[in-house]
Amino acid sequence: MPRIVAFDAPPVSYMLNLDAAADFDPDSAEIQGVLAAIAPIAGVSRVVAAAGNIVRALGIALDLAELESSEA
């Protein structure tokens, strides 16, 4: 995740990475811990932007799940 934070990746990048991380079942505290750990390197503004993009990615994932369930 540090690279996508440093490069200010769009929400879809986080969605794909969080989907891959789902195998490890990270909770919000672990994700916050990663963001806090990389803040001195990537910069606080990038980490804040990343947090917003993660929230957007989760919203996109929820919307997609709703669409899939309504089509079934």
Residue frames relative to the residue before (quaternion, step in Angstrom):
aa qw qx qy qz dx dy dz
M 1.0000 0.0000 0.0000 0.0000 0.00 0.00 0.00
P 0.5656 0.6257 -0.4166 0.3392 3.66 0.94 -0.56
R 0.6540 0.5218 -0.3358 0.4328 3.60 0.96 -0.74
I 0.6877 0.4670 -0.3163 0.4572 3.58 0.85 -0.81
V 0.5904 0.5325 -0.3677 0.4824 3.59 1.18 -0.46
A 0.6816 0.5049 -0.2907 0.4428 3.59 0.84 -0.98
F 0.7351 0.4070 -0.2281 0.4920 3.57 1.06 -0.72
D 0.3972 -0.7408 0.4586 0.2885 3.59 1.33 0.13
A 0.0681 0.8470 -0.5187 0.0943 3.53 0.87 1.07
P 0.5426 -0.6221 0.4545 0.3347 3.59 -1.18 0.54
P 0.7225 -0.4643 0.2927 0.4204 3.60 -1.24 0.36
V 0.6269 0.5545 -0.3601 0.4120 3.62 0.93 -0.75
S 0.6019 0.5517 -0.3592 0.4521 3.62 1.09 -0.58
Y 0.6582 0.4887 -0.3031 0.4859 3.56 1.01 -0.80
M 0.6123 0.5544 -0.3503 0.4417 3.56 1.03 -0.78
L 0.6752 0.4853 -0.2954 0.4704 3.58 0.91 -0.87
N 0.6786 0.4813 -0.2933 0.4710 3.59 0.97 -0.81
L 0.6540 0.4924 -0.3207 0.4764 3.59 0.99 -0.73
D 0.5974 0.5475 -0.3571 0.4646 3.57 1.12 -0.63
A 0.6644 0.4829 -0.2985 0.4861 3.58 0.97 -0.84
A 0.6740 0.4973 -0.2920 0.4616 3.60 1.04 -0.75
A 0.4906 0.6820 -0.4266 0.3351 3.59 1.22 -0.33
D 0.5603 0.6005 -0.3866 0.4195 3.59 1.15 -0.49
F 0.7129 0.4192 -0.2347 0.5109 3.58 1.18 -0.63
D 0.2999 -0.8069 0.4586 0.2204 3.58 1.37 -0.12
P 0.0928 0.8157 -0.5650 0.0825 3.61 0.64 1.05
D 0.2981 -0.7293 0.5775 0.2139 3.56 -1.07 0.65
S 0.7224 -0.4528 0.2883 0.4358 3.56 -1.26 0.20
A 0.6190 0.5505 -0.3492 0.4380 3.61 1.05 -0.68
E 0.6558 0.5008 -0.3158 0.4683 3.60 1.00 -0.75
I 0.6436 0.5041 -0.3219 0.4775 3.58 1.01 -0.78
Q 0.6380 0.5090 -0.3186 0.4821 3.59 1.01 -0.82
G 0.6342 0.5424 -0.3272 0.4434 3.58 1.01 -0.76
V 0.6401 0.5056 -0.3214 0.4810 3.57 1.00 -0.81
L 0.6654 0.5006 -0.3100 0.4589 3.58 0.88 -0.90
A 0.6549 0.5019 -0.3120 0.4710 3.61 0.98 -0.80
A 0.6578 0.5255 -0.3123 0.4401 3.58 1.01 -0.78
I 0.7522 0.3888 -0.2301 0.4797 3.59 0.97 -0.74
A 0.4209 0.7353 -0.4478 0.2857 3.60 1.27 -0.12
P 0.6759 0.4831 -0.3335 0.4457 3.66 0.83 -0.76
I 0.6875 0.4691 -0.2776 0.4798 3.58 1.14 -0.57
A 0.7637 0.3767 -0.1967 0.4860 3.57 0.76 -1.06
G 0.5007 -0.6303 0.4379 0.4003 3.56 1.14 -0.61
V 0.5622 -0.6363 0.4212 0.3190 3.52 -1.01 0.88
S 0.6499 0.5217 -0.3406 0.4353 3.61 0.90 -0.80
R 0.6415 0.5060 -0.3276 0.4744 3.61 1.03 -0.70
V 0.6505 0.5114 -0.3161 0.4642 3.57 1.02 -0.79
V 0.6372 0.5085 -0.3293 0.4764 3.59 0.99 -0.76
A 0.6422 0.5018 -0.3177 0.4846 3.59 0.98 -0.82
A 0.6359 0.5324 -0.3241 0.4552 3.58 1.00 -0.82
A 0.6351 0.5305 -0.3352 0.4504 3.59 0.94 -0.81
G 0.6522 0.5010 -0.3052 0.4802 3.57 0.99 -0.81
N 0.6680 0.4940 -0.3007 0.4682 3.57 0.98 -0.80
I 0.6071 0.5341 -0.3531 0.4707 3.59 1.11 -0.62
V 0.6408 0.5104 -0.3219 0.4746 3.59 0.97 -0.84
R 0.6489 0.5049 -0.3154 0.4738 3.59 0.96 -0.83
A 0.6416 0.5279 -0.3190 0.4560 3.58 0.99 -0.85
L 0.6484 0.5031 -0.3191 0.4739 3.58 0.99 -0.80
G 0.6279 0.5280 -0.3260 0.4697 3.59 1.06 -0.71
I 0.6373 0.5143 -0.3176 0.4780 3.57 1.00 -0.84
A 0.6550 0.5148 -0.3117 0.4570 3.58 0.93 -0.90
L 0.6551 0.5023 -0.3135 0.4693 3.59 0.98 -0.79
D 0.6370 0.5232 -0.3226 0.4652 3.57 1.00 -0.79
L 0.6571 0.5042 -0.3059 0.4695 3.57 0.97 -0.85
A 0.6389 0.5204 -0.3248 0.4643 3.58 1.00 -0.80
E 0.6412 0.5188 -0.3208 0.4656 3.59 1.02 -0.77
L 0.6435 0.5184 -0.3179 0.4649 3.57 0.99 -0.83
E 0.6627 0.5067 -0.3077 0.4576 3.55 0.93 -0.90
S 0.6851 0.4798 -0.2985 0.4596 3.59 0.92 -0.83
S 0.6562 0.5035 -0.3192 0.4626 3.60 1.06 -0.63
E 0.6556 0.5025 -0.3084 0.4717 3.58 1.17 -0.53
A 0.6319 0.5709 -0.3330 0.4048 3.61 1.15 -0.49
